[in-house]
């Protein structure tokens, strides 16, 4: 799964798991170099996630790339959040 970005060219979506089993989503360029980690590990909120769902880091340095990822059509914002101080959005794959 790939999408075009304004600053980094093509972003490839790579998934893995955090130590606690949560879904990790990273974006890498054509050479495999990291662009951004789209997910954020929040083990205390794991009970809020369904299958193939993850907490999306949409703030700070991820703001622009998260917007592009969502606009790519590969991801869906569920409309739910972690509900804590961070209030991370819960995303899934389309």
Secondary structure, 3 states (H helix, E strand, C coil): CEEEECCCEEEEEEEEECCCCCEEEEEECCCCCEEEECECCCHHHHHHCCCCEEEECCCHHHHHHHHHHHHCCCEEEEEEECCCCCCCEEEEEC
